[in-house]
Amino acid sequence: MTPSTHREKRAHMYRTGRPRRVRGALAVGLAAVLAVGGTIAGTTFASAADDSKTVSDATFAWGMNHESGNGGFMPGSCNYLVKGKIPDPGKGNTQLTKAGYDAATDAGNASVLKPDLQGSLTAATWENSCLSVKGAKVKPGAHKDVNDFSLNEVQIGKGTGEIDSAKNTADISWKGSWTVVYYSGLTFWYASDPHLTVSSDGSAKITATASGFGSSMEDMSQWTGIPAQQITLADFPAGAVKVTDTGVTTNDGKPITPQYEGVQVKDAEGQVLNPTGNPQGSFPQSFVDFQKLTGQSSYWYSSGGSADPNKPATPVSIGYTAQSKGVAPTFTAQPADATVTEGGDATFTIAAAGTPQPTVQWQSKAVNADWADVPGATATTLTVNAAKLSATGTQYRAIVSNAIGTATSTAATLTVRQAATPVTTVTVDSTDTTGLGITVAGTNYTNLPDSSVGSFLNNGVYAAVIDSATDLAAIDQNNGFIGEAKWVAQKDIVDGAFTAKLKAPADKLDRTHTYQVVVWRAHGMPTGNAVIARQDISMTDDQWDQVLPEPVQITGQPEAVSTRAGQAVTFAATATGLPLPAAKWQSKTGDADWTDVPETSVATTSQRPSVTTHLKIDAATISQNDTEYRAVFTNLASADGVATDPAKLLVNDVPAAVAKPAATKSKTSVIEVTWQKPAENNSAVTGYAVTLTPSDGGSPKTVTAAADATSSVFDGLVAPGVAYTATVTANNAIGASAASAASDPVIATPKLAASVTGSVSTASAQNMLEVKVDGTGFVPTDLPQYWSDGSQAWKDSAGVYAALVPADVDLSAITATDGTFGVQYVTKYGPGALADGTFSTTLQVTTKDDQGKPRLSRDQSYKVIVWNAHGLPQAPNQPLILAETPVSITTAQFDALYPEKPSVKTQPTDQKVVEGQDATFSAELTGAPAPKLQWQRSTDGQTWTDVEGATESSLTLKSVTLSQNGESYRLVATNDSGTVSSDPVTLTVEAKKSDETPAPSEPAAPSEPAADGTSGKESAENGQQTGAQTNAQTSEQQLARTGQGIAGIALAAALLAGGLLLTRARRRDDQASQR
């Protein structure tokens, strides 16, 4: 047959549905028909006249339709079948890759095959999945030549079930899955485990489990998993199917073609989906309903499109070899437990019956493992060769199977015993300087393995100690053994057991070597197969130390330690020796004997062959200074002990606390502190710190003193009445001692019972204020020291100063150029001496400073202060004021010191009244001393006469008359400095109306003086002044008022001048004292 003839025949087969060759040979023999009924694959057959047969090799082959092997309408895509289930890509609009194609799983017994032009079927691959039978890439649309399709088909083997050709019934199931891929994987679904049922009327149905993923041709990004569900893959109408003993065909022996043409399917609303088509038809309704979920539905029913000719279902080929029903397997003999010696063979055997004859598969289960097939173990007898001890406890069972069923035997257990070989043990019994005492014990010395000489130990055995490196072939009677060999006669081996005692002399041993006990068959040397055992002698370090001790050697000497009292101290020493030496510490002071130190202070560590011992002193004391310490090591080889060199402990500390010092007043403001040198505690005193603490809570004063000092002086202790206590601290290289106890308190500067009085008088002729000052209680020897800026040192008081100062003066702010008036210096010796602590002096204060400004103010209070000479009151390093007293300056005294010409403060005003009323004029005129006042009257404004008795600031005219109308009035003020008059004012009197009762007039408020502070008119001594005189007086009054306002400035200037004088005097005194 030519290839073209084959292609025509194959194409005709697909078009006509004639039988296709099913891959794989079919058995031709039939088994005996069972006489009893049964249930196979879910179908029950009657017992009476049961002609049913079993099927176990059924083959299912189907290409579904031509469109499932055609080109896709999306450019470059194609449709094809894949064995198994390809993996989920996880998203839509994703084409299948080769990796995904090859990763398909759960194929079961399914495969996908493709024909070539010669009709041979080969496995479909990723590379040929989109190729036609002709080898070209498939194209979309209908084709006249079926070889333009891929014609791929799924084949599933090993189908099982029952058929009854007489009744034309069949029930066959297959295990396997395939994937239907459209558009190169943009949509696909799975079909699994097809099931064929054929009814006696010739109708049939193929169902399967369908699952997959949903997408949409309108939106291919959609991707939703579809749960598994049962669907009908193919329906066959009544009379369309015939069941035979070799397959399911049409009545004329062709493959069966599912019903398609004329089948209508409906949507969810009951509307027919395929009223037309070429040809018009559909796959079953449940199939199409499922495809609505995948997005492929229109490819499985006619839709009037160009693909309609490719949609009809292609023929299904089903072949098998029917066999008469048989008998399920049963066991006629179960496997038995087996026990063997290690290395022996164990055998397990079963016997089973069944029709057809069942097959056998042995399984094993190790301890704590699962059952697993024994490879190749398919006979009724299983032999476990050369059993190992590790196989003990392993179980074995057999599984027998035929087409009817399966049976499992009981489990049999394998026990493997250890072979009885000689066992030799070696024990070191004793160790000392003479050597090793060894016991050799043997068991199972009865029937030796073939490696021994002969089968039995007729003459017993020898045992001896040898070096592990010894060549047995070189051993003879005189060389090779360590010590003597021991013979154990056969009579001494009882029930295969014996013991022997060996001695290995110490002088023949080396701890760097290893040793063995060799046991061999008597008589002869331990060579060849005469040797039964070579057993190592296990020796610990401690055992070797007892046999081969090494003397002590000092490898680390203790070192001298210098420490402070109270600190922890550690001495260390190291030695070697075997056995490891024991260590103890000893101490001695001076010429005394060595004595052991308590073990509680000793700690010893070791790392073979070295031992390190530590002596720890938790808190060294001064009494341990110059104590020597040593370590003594002993062991088996140095029983008398080996001592280290002695190491000395040097203990020092801060000095002991100084004994209570003495503090004495050597003179006013000076205290001397004396003390005794303390114990130095093995470190020389390097100096002292002396602290003086005042009783008033002030800051302590500390000075340092040299190492050889025993006293220290404090001066400038000027605070009166303050007691001081002293403490002393000694220092050395270690640190400072504790402070001494405080000395008894001592007052450096007595608190003076001083007082001062002052009285004020004026000396107007000299334009000066005099203040007489009297002081008492200023004992010269009790006056405090003062600080000399020039000498930068404290000096004894030279006396006192007295001065007049404002009562609220800030003494700390006074400098040499301000703040004091009329300073007087009272010396301790010479003029004005304070011989009896009293003095009397007069302060003279000029009323004006060099600029003519007042130095005193009427608004200020004043006091007299007395302080120490020389210096400023309250200056740095100076004491408080020694005494002070307030003084009073009377108004009269101020008036005498600072007289003021009268001036007008408030002018009178014109008055207008009705006749019969009172008229009152008021004015205010001032001066120092207070001026005399006189109201004057004038009728012409030129001539003025005094108003009798009108000497007050107010003038009241009672019940004025019309005759007084137009009169002028003024107030005149006079003191020693001059006279001034107010502005004249006019009295206006109006006639009283007939019905009007006169009422007293209210005095008008006095008018203010002119802006320049002057009145309108001022009189000279004779009562008349010219305009020029008036202006001059006005200017004088204005100057007087201005002078009062700047009195404070003048006072400050005076203080500055006074301070300057004081400073100059103080410098002269300092210079004199330095001379």
Secondary structure, DSSP 8 states (H G I E B T S, - for coil): --HHHHHHHHHHHHHHT-----SS----------SS--EETTEE--STT---EEEEEEEEEE--BGGGGSB-SSTT-B-EEEESB----SSSS----HHHHHT-B--BTEEEEEE-TTS-EEE--TTTTTB-TTSSB--SS--SSGGGS---EEEEEEEEEEEETTTTEEEEE--BEEEEEEGGGTEEEEEEEEEEEE-TTS-EEEEEEEEEEE--SS-TT--EEEEEEEEEEEEE-TTS-EE-SSEEE-TTS--B----BT---B-TTS-BS-S--TT-BBS-HHHHHHHHHHT-GGGSB--SSTTGGG-SB--EEEE---EE--EEEEEEE----EEEETT--EEEE-EEEEES--EEEEEEE-TTS--EE-TT--SSEEEE-S--GGGTT-EEEEEEE-SS-EEE---EEEEEE-----EEEEEEEEEETTEEEEEEEEE--SB--TTSSSSB-SS-EEEEEEETT--GGG--SSSS-SS--EEE-GGG-BTTBEEEEEEEEGGG--TTS-EEEEEEESSS-S-GGGEEEEEE----HHHHHHHS-EEEEEEE----EEEETTS-EEEEEEEEEES--EEEEEEEETT---EE--GGGEEEEEETTEEEEEEEESS--GGGTTEEEEEEEEETTEEEEEE---EEEEEE-S-------EEEEEETTEEEEE------TTS-EEEEEEEEEETTS---EEEEE-TT--EEEE-----BT-EEEEEEEEEESS-B---------EESB-----EEEEEEEEEGGGTEEEEEEEEE---GGG---EEETTTTEEE---EEEEEEEETT--GGG--TTSS-EEEEEEESSSTT--TTS-EEEEEEEESB-TTS-BS--TT--EEEEEEEESS-TT-TT----SEEEEE---HHHHHHHS-EEEEEEEB---EEEETTS-EEEE-EEEEES--EEEEEEESSSS--EE-TT--SSEEEE-S--GGGTT-EEEEEEEETTEEEE---EEEEEE---TT-----------B---TTS--SB---TTS---HHHHHHHHHHHHHHHHHHHTHHHHHHHHHHHHHHHHHHHHHHHHHHHH-
